């Protein structure tokens, strides 16, 4: 017999700003102020204080790399890769 904890289990994943699904889950969290509808649980890098700090920092790095990749391609991409 399957219990409720097994059926409601959401897998743990590390937030990846390059993944559009992860960005969509974060946008939904911002709109609802809840992770309740998120199909995954996000882990965070221990170098950050908490999950939101991790996600926000990763998003800033991602969007800066996107915006300025042609102007500062090597430097910005290398810094994003290094974390």
JOBELFEN-V114281 format. One record per residue. N is the residue number from 1. SS is DSSP state (helix for helix, strand for strand, loop for the rest). PHI is phi in degrees with one decimal (* if undefined). PSI is psi in degrees with one decimal (NA if undefined). Layout:
n=<N & N>
ss=<SS & SS>
phi=<PHI & PHI>
psi=<PSI & PSI>
//
This chain:
n=<1 & 2 & 3 & 4 & 5 & 6 & 7 & 8 & 9 & 10 & 11 & 12 & 13 & 14 & 15 & 16 & 17 & 18 & 19 & 20 & 21 & 22 & 23 & 24 & 25 & 26 & 27 & 28 & 29 & 30 & 31 & 32 & 33 & 34 & 35 & 36 & 37 & 38 & 39 & 40 & 41 & 42 & 43 & 44 & 45 & 46 & 47 & 48 & 49 & 50 & 51 & 52 & 53 & 54 & 55 & 56 & 57 & 58 & 59 & 60 & 61 & 62 & 63 & 64 & 65 & 66 & 67 & 68 & 69 & 70 & 71 & 72 & 73 & 74 & 75 & 76 & 77 & 78 & 79 & 80 & 81 & 82 & 83>
ss=<loop & loop & loop & helix & helix & helix & helix & loop & loop & loop & strand & strand & strand & strand & loop & loop & loop & loop & loop & helix & helix & helix & helix & helix & helix & helix & helix & helix & helix & helix & helix & helix & loop & loop & loop & loop & loop & loop & loop & strand & strand & strand & strand & loop & loop & loop & loop & loop & loop & loop & helix & helix & helix & helix & helix & helix & helix & helix & helix & helix & helix & helix & helix & helix & helix & helix & helix & helix & loop & loop & loop & loop & helix & helix & helix & helix & helix & helix & helix & helix & helix & helix & loop>
phi=<* & -89.4 & -96.4 & -61.8 & -67.3 & -71.1 & -77.3 & -100.0 & -66.3 & -109.5 & -67.8 & -85.6 & -139.1 & -83.2 & -59.2 & -125.1 & -63.2 & -80.5 & -90.5 & -61.1 & -66.5 & -64.0 & -63.9 & -65.4 & -62.9 & -67.6 & -61.6 & -64.6 & -58.0 & -62.2 & -72.2 & -100.5 & 56.4 & -157.3 & -94.0 & -53.1 & -95.4 & -74.3 & -77.3 & -129.2 & -111.4 & -90.2 & -91.2 & -130.3 & -64.9 & -64.0 & -74.0 & -104.8 & -72.5 & -155.4 & -61.6 & -63.8 & -62.3 & -61.2 & -62.1 & -62.4 & -65.4 & -64.8 & -67.4 & -60.4 & -61.2 & -63.3 & -71.2 & -66.5 & -61.9 & -65.6 & -70.7 & -110.7 & -62.7 & -77.5 & -79.5 & -126.4 & -46.2 & -62.6 & -65.7 & -65.9 & -63.4 & -61.9 & -66.3 & -66.1 & -64.0 & -77.2 & 82.5>
psi=<135.6 & 131.6 & 168.3 & -32.3 & -35.5 & -38.0 & -24.0 & 8.0 & 128.4 & 133.2 & 148.1 & 132.0 & 152.0 & 130.2 & 131.5 & 108.1 & -21.0 & -10.1 & 114.9 & -30.1 & -40.7 & -41.8 & -38.5 & -39.8 & -40.5 & -40.6 & -40.1 & -41.7 & -44.0 & -38.5 & -37.6 & -14.2 & 35.9 & 145.1 & 5.9 & -35.5 & -0.4 & 128.0 & -5.9 & 165.5 & 128.8 & 133.1 & 162.7 & 153.2 & 133.1 & -9.5 & -10.4 & 159.4 & -40.8 & 178.5 & -46.5 & -38.2 & -42.4 & -51.2 & -46.5 & -42.0 & -42.7 & -38.1 & -41.1 & -46.9 & -41.8 & -49.8 & -33.3 & -42.0 & -39.5 & -45.3 & -38.9 & 13.4 & -31.8 & -31.7 & -42.8 & 42.4 & -59.7 & -49.4 & -47.8 & -46.4 & -42.5 & -42.3 & -37.4 & -42.6 & -33.5 & -20.7 & NA>
//
